[in-house]
Amino acid sequence: MIIVSAVFCSNIALASMPEVLAILLDDDSVIEPLPPGSQQGSKPNHSTTGPLRTASEMTASGSIVITTPGTIIEGLFVTGSISVQADDVIIRDSIIQSDSYFGVRADFGAQNLLVENVEITHALAAGITGSNYTLQNSRIHEMGADAIKVYDNVVVKNNYIRHLGTEPGSHADGIQMTRGSNVVIQNNTIDMPHDLPGYENSQCLIIQTDQGPIDDVLINGNWLNGGGFCVQVNDKNFGPPSNVRIIRNKFGRDHAFGTMTFFNTVPVQFSNSWEDTGEPVD
């Protein structure tokens, strides 16, 4: 394992050191920010995410409450929401056109939810919310407010997120975390130009201790564009978020104020760059 000082590697490109696996912090503790297979892949877009079949090939459904472990939801056009109250559920290759606050609710304590190749639209509060889930290869857009709310034990990867904040005063976030731990946000496109007419954007990502402590968050290899700031990490009511790593992300320029801002915390950052030039982001 090659260990690189966080002081040395903050805000520089590490193209010459792709084998770096760990970072030595100022207090001599070691974190491992890059799990196996975490290198940046291709940029998710509309054509590479979402359902594998067309809407006309799907079966219509209203809202669903899942209480049987191991349930598989596949090939449905859901008008409403899906509430997951059982372990080991899979939701795939479907459209969820929400008529309520959330598209998918994973906040009932269930474990090991997998949501993949879905399209979620029109929820008032968020496309998906909760803990203990993986969301991948999906697209979320035309949301009243946020796209994704994460708490504990969540992986969000290879998704395409755009067109958020259709509700007046929504201050929409691409991904919002207000408490929790063990979260990976990897290889997503979050495209939220701050001045796009009809959408009230706030941040691509906000990690802020509004509701409880936050620990162990990896933000790796994403394409982030827009918002007031693309990324905010803040100490709010429960102390500074800890062990937050912002690594190998590419930033667009359609933000109002800047790429990143932090309050009373200093996340580990390295190899973040501008998408258009490849130059390091300050």
VEXBADREN-775765 format. One line per 2 residues: number of its first residue (from 1); their letters; for each residue z negated, y negated, x of C-alpha. Coordinates in nm, 2 decimals. Layout:
NUM = a = Z Y X | ...
***
This chain:
1 = mi = 0.00 0.00 0.00 | 0.09 -0.35 0.13
3 = iv = -0.17 -0.61 0.04 | -0.07 -0.98 0.04
5 = sa = -0.31 -1.27 0.01 | -0.29 -1.45 -0.32
7 = vf = -0.31 -1.78 -0.12 | 0.00 -1.68 0.08
9 = cs = 0.21 -1.55 -0.21 | 0.14 -1.80 -0.48
11 = ni = 0.46 -1.98 -0.60 | 0.69 -1.82 -0.34
13 = al = 0.97 -1.57 -0.38 | 0.90 -1.23 -0.25
15 = as = 1.26 -1.10 -0.24 | 1.20 -0.99 0.12
17 = mp = 0.89 -0.79 0.02 | 0.98 -0.58 -0.29
19 = ev = 0.74 -0.31 -0.18 | 0.43 -0.53 -0.24
21 = la = 0.19 -0.34 -0.47 | -0.13 -0.53 -0.45
23 = il = -0.27 -0.88 -0.40 | -0.58 -0.98 -0.21
25 = ld = -0.77 -1.25 -0.40 | -0.98 -1.52 -0.23
27 = dd = -1.30 -1.33 -0.30 | -1.15 -1.02 -0.11
29 = sv = -1.11 -0.82 -0.44 | -0.79 -0.64 -0.49
31 = ie = -0.57 -0.63 -0.80 | -0.26 -0.42 -0.85
33 = pl = -0.03 -0.64 -1.06 | 0.29 -0.42 -1.06
35 = pp = 0.26 -0.08 -1.23 | 0.53 0.18 -1.15
37 = gs = 0.87 0.08 -1.29 | 0.78 -0.28 -1.34
39 = qq = 1.07 -0.44 -1.17 | 1.28 -0.68 -1.39
41 = gs = 1.55 -0.51 -1.59 | 1.85 -0.66 -1.78
43 = kp = 1.78 -0.96 -2.00 | 1.72 -0.85 -2.36
45 = nh = 1.95 -1.02 -2.62 | 2.05 -0.97 -2.99
47 = st = 2.29 -0.69 -2.91 | 2.06 -0.49 -2.69
49 = tg = 1.75 -0.50 -2.92 | 1.67 -0.41 -3.28
51 = pl = 1.78 -0.12 -3.50 | 2.04 0.13 -3.40
53 = rt = 2.18 0.16 -3.75 | 2.31 -0.11 -3.98
55 = as = 2.12 -0.24 -4.29 | 2.36 -0.06 -4.52
57 = em = 2.27 0.27 -4.35 | 1.90 0.22 -4.43
59 = ta = 1.69 0.32 -4.72 | 1.53 0.04 -4.91
61 = sg = 1.15 0.03 -4.93 | 0.87 -0.20 -5.04
63 = si = 0.54 -0.25 -4.85 | 0.39 0.06 -4.68
65 = vi = 0.03 0.15 -4.60 | 0.01 0.44 -4.35
67 = tt = -0.30 0.66 -4.36 | -0.17 0.99 -4.23
69 = pg = -0.18 1.04 -3.85 | 0.15 1.11 -3.69
71 = ti = 0.36 0.94 -3.96 | 0.71 0.85 -3.85
73 = ie = 0.89 0.56 -4.03 | 1.26 0.56 -3.95
75 = gl = 1.57 0.41 -4.10 | 1.40 0.19 -4.36
77 = fv = 1.48 -0.16 -4.48 | 1.13 -0.27 -4.57
79 = tg = 1.09 -0.58 -4.79 | 0.72 -0.65 -4.74
81 = si = 0.49 -0.53 -4.46 | 0.36 -0.22 -4.29
83 = sv = -0.01 -0.17 -4.25 | -0.10 0.10 -4.00
85 = qa = -0.44 0.27 -4.06 | -0.38 0.60 -3.88
87 = dd = -0.33 0.71 -3.52 | -0.01 0.81 -3.35
89 = vi = 0.23 0.64 -3.59 | 0.59 0.56 -3.50
91 = ir = 0.80 0.29 -3.66 | 1.16 0.29 -3.54
93 = ds = 1.51 0.19 -3.62 | 1.42 -0.02 -3.92
95 = ii = 1.43 -0.37 -4.06 | 1.11 -0.54 -4.18
97 = qs = 1.19 -0.85 -4.39 | 0.84 -0.96 -4.46
99 = ds = 0.73 -1.14 -4.78 | 0.37 -1.18 -4.66
101 = yf = 0.16 -1.30 -4.36 | 0.25 -1.02 -4.12
103 = gv = 0.54 -0.78 -4.07 | 0.33 -0.51 -3.91
105 = ra = -0.05 -0.49 -3.91 | -0.21 -0.29 -3.63
107 = df = -0.56 -0.44 -3.68 | -0.74 -0.16 -3.86
109 = ga = -0.86 0.03 -3.54 | -0.58 0.29 -3.53
111 = qn = -0.46 0.41 -3.19 | -0.13 0.47 -3.02
113 = ll = 0.11 0.29 -3.25 | 0.47 0.28 -3.13
115 = ve = 0.71 0.02 -3.27 | 1.07 0.04 -3.13
117 = nv = 1.42 -0.07 -3.22 | 1.30 -0.27 -3.52
119 = ei = 1.40 -0.62 -3.65 | 1.12 -0.83 -3.80
121 = th = 1.19 -1.15 -3.99 | 1.03 -1.40 -4.23
123 = al = 0.66 -1.32 -4.19 | 0.45 -1.63 -4.25
125 = aa = 0.19 -1.58 -3.97 | 0.33 -1.33 -3.72
127 = gi = 0.58 -1.04 -3.69 | 0.31 -0.80 -3.56
129 = tg = -0.06 -0.84 -3.50 | -0.34 -0.62 -3.37
131 = sn = -0.44 -0.38 -3.09 | -0.35 -0.04 -2.95
133 = yt = 0.03 -0.07 -2.99 | 0.35 -0.07 -2.79
135 = lq = 0.64 -0.29 -2.91 | 0.97 -0.23 -2.74
137 = ns = 1.34 -0.29 -2.77 | 1.29 -0.50 -3.08
139 = ri = 1.39 -0.85 -3.20 | 1.17 -1.09 -3.40
141 = he = 1.31 -1.41 -3.54 | 1.31 -1.65 -3.84
143 = mg = 0.93 -1.64 -3.84 | 0.71 -1.88 -4.03
145 = ad = 0.48 -1.91 -3.73 | 0.42 -1.68 -3.43
147 = ai = 0.62 -1.37 -3.33 | 0.34 -1.15 -3.18
149 = kv = -0.04 -1.16 -3.17 | -0.20 -0.93 -2.91
151 = yd = -0.56 -0.83 -2.86 | -0.66 -0.50 -2.68
153 = nv = -0.44 -0.23 -2.52 | -0.10 -0.37 -2.60
155 = vv = 0.24 -0.33 -2.43 | 0.52 -0.57 -2.53
157 = kn = 0.84 -0.50 -2.34 | 1.22 -0.54 -2.37
159 = ny = 1.21 -0.75 -2.68 | 1.42 -1.05 -2.79
161 = ir = 1.22 -1.34 -2.96 | 1.36 -1.66 -3.10
163 = hl = 1.37 -1.90 -3.40 | 1.00 -1.93 -3.46
165 = gt = 0.81 -2.19 -3.66 | 1.00 -2.23 -3.99
167 = ep = 0.68 -2.34 -4.17 | 0.59 -2.71 -4.14
169 = gs = 0.31 -2.77 -3.89 | 0.32 -2.41 -3.77
171 = ha = 0.30 -2.48 -3.39 | 0.46 -2.14 -3.33
173 = dg = 0.39 -1.92 -3.02 | 0.61 -1.64 -2.90
175 = iq = 0.31 -1.43 -2.79 | -0.04 -1.54 -2.87
177 = mt = -0.36 -1.39 -2.73 | -0.70 -1.53 -2.82
179 = rg = -0.92 -1.24 -2.71 | -0.89 -0.89 -2.57
181 = sn = -0.79 -0.71 -2.26 | -0.54 -0.47 -2.10
183 = vv = -0.21 -0.63 -2.21 | 0.13 -0.60 -2.05
185 = iq = 0.41 -0.85 -2.14 | 0.72 -0.74 -1.95
187 = nn = 1.09 -0.79 -1.95 | 1.11 -0.99 -2.28
189 = ti = 1.34 -1.28 -2.37 | 1.15 -1.55 -2.54
191 = dm = 1.39 -1.84 -2.63 | 1.22 -2.14 -2.80
193 = ph = 1.40 -2.47 -2.72 | 1.14 -2.73 -2.80
195 = dl = 1.38 -2.96 -2.99 | 1.57 -2.70 -3.19
197 = pg = 1.61 -2.85 -3.54 | 1.43 -2.65 -3.82
199 = ye = 1.17 -2.48 -3.59 | 0.83 -2.61 -3.48
201 = ns = 0.76 -2.44 -3.15 | 0.45 -2.46 -2.94
203 = qc = 0.44 -2.21 -2.64 | 0.64 -1.91 -2.54
205 = li = 0.31 -1.75 -2.43 | -0.05 -1.87 -2.48
207 = iq = -0.35 -1.69 -2.33 | -0.66 -1.87 -2.45
209 = td = -1.02 -1.76 -2.52 | -1.05 -1.90 -2.87
211 = qg = -1.21 -1.59 -3.02 | -1.35 -1.40 -2.73
213 = pi = -1.32 -1.32 -2.36 | -0.98 -1.22 -2.21
215 = dd = -0.92 -0.99 -1.91 | -0.64 -0.80 -1.75
217 = vl = -0.31 -0.96 -1.86 | 0.02 -0.89 -1.68
219 = in = 0.31 -1.12 -1.75 | 0.59 -0.97 -1.55
221 = gn = 0.97 -1.01 -1.54 | 1.03 -1.21 -1.86
223 = wl = 1.29 -1.48 -1.94 | 1.09 -1.77 -2.08
225 = ng = 1.25 -2.08 -2.22 | 1.11 -2.37 -2.43
227 = gg = 0.79 -2.47 -2.61 | 0.58 -2.76 -2.50
229 = fc = 0.49 -2.55 -2.20 | 0.65 -2.21 -2.15
231 = vq = 0.31 -2.06 -2.06 | -0.05 -2.18 -2.12
233 = vn = -0.36 -2.00 -1.99 | -0.68 -2.18 -2.10
235 = dk = -1.06 -2.16 -2.10 | -1.15 -2.24 -2.46
237 = nf = -1.47 -2.11 -2.62 | -1.55 -1.80 -2.42
239 = gp = -1.49 -1.88 -2.06 | -1.17 -1.86 -1.85
241 = ps = -0.93 -1.57 -1.89 | -0.97 -1.33 -1.59
243 = nv = -0.72 -1.12 -1.40 | -0.41 -1.28 -1.54
245 = ri = -0.10 -1.23 -1.33 | 0.22 -1.42 -1.39
247 = ir = 0.49 -1.25 -1.17 | 0.87 -1.25 -1.13
249 = nk = 0.95 -1.44 -1.45 | 1.26 -1.65 -1.49
251 = fg = 1.23 -1.99 -1.66 | 1.47 -2.20 -1.86
253 = rd = 1.46 -2.58 -1.88 | 1.43 -2.64 -2.26
255 = ha = 1.06 -2.71 -2.26 | 0.90 -3.05 -2.35
257 = fg = 0.64 -3.08 -2.07 | 0.67 -2.81 -1.81
259 = tm = 0.68 -2.44 -1.73 | 0.31 -2.36 -1.70
261 = tf = -0.03 -2.53 -1.75 | -0.38 -2.39 -1.69
263 = fn = -0.72 -2.52 -1.79 | -1.03 -2.41 -1.59
265 = tv = -0.85 -2.10 -1.46 | -0.60 -2.02 -1.19
267 = pv = -0.39 -1.71 -1.26 | -0.22 -1.52 -0.98
269 = qf = 0.14 -1.63 -0.96 | 0.43 -1.54 -0.74
271 = sn = 0.81 -1.50 -0.74 | 0.86 -1.71 -1.06
273 = sw = 1.19 -1.89 -1.05 | 1.44 -2.10 -1.24
275 = ed = 1.69 -1.88 -1.43 | 1.99 -2.11 -1.36
277 = tg = 1.94 -2.17 -0.98 | 1.70 -1.89 -0.87
279 = ep = 1.49 -2.15 -0.69 | 1.11 -2.10 -0.70
281 = vd = 0.92 -2.27 -0.99 | 0.65 -2.50 -0.86
***
